[in-house]
Amino acid sequence: MERYPRSRIVIFSLLTAVCLGIDLGSKTLVFERMGGPFQRTGWLLDTWVRFELHTSLNRGALWGLGQGFALWFAALSVLAFFGILYWLFVHGAARSLWLTLALGQVAGGTLGNLYDRLGLHGVSFPGEDRPALAVRDFLHFMFGSFDWAIFNLADSFLVIGAAMLFVQSFQDDRVAPTAS
């Protein structure tokens, strides 16, 4: 019997590619339309929940933590991506469709932010000549007076995938289905 259905490779690869494409496409579209970093649309939704597009470059990680460590975060992203591949296809976690879907989103988000951390987007900080080793963020929400960190769709895919992993952690692996 196979360790996992071969279709999981296709599902994982397609989901990773779709998440990566949506993330990079949205970042490129917003940054080109808005004319680069540090531009704002103003509040497009202005109630207790506020929303605007606000282009930003983040040299760190979540909430700007670790500013200036983009290459370290890039290295961690590479390790995470290969760890995901190992877990799914060597260790056999791809037996679970749920894990395959969760880790496909995590992988897509990881690769999207890795692309940015390596400066492959070509966007520079004002006054700098070289592309910034920074993640392009553009989604800005406020909830009442709480100002949420500006983020991007890669971050959303990472959070959704992590939430799915959290839900999976409560499942009994001994009774997990192996259907393709």
Beta strands, then each sheet from edge to edge (+ up, - down):
strand 1: 45-46
strand 2: 49-58
strand 3: 135-143
strand 4: 146-147
sheet 1: 1+ 2- 3+ 4-
end
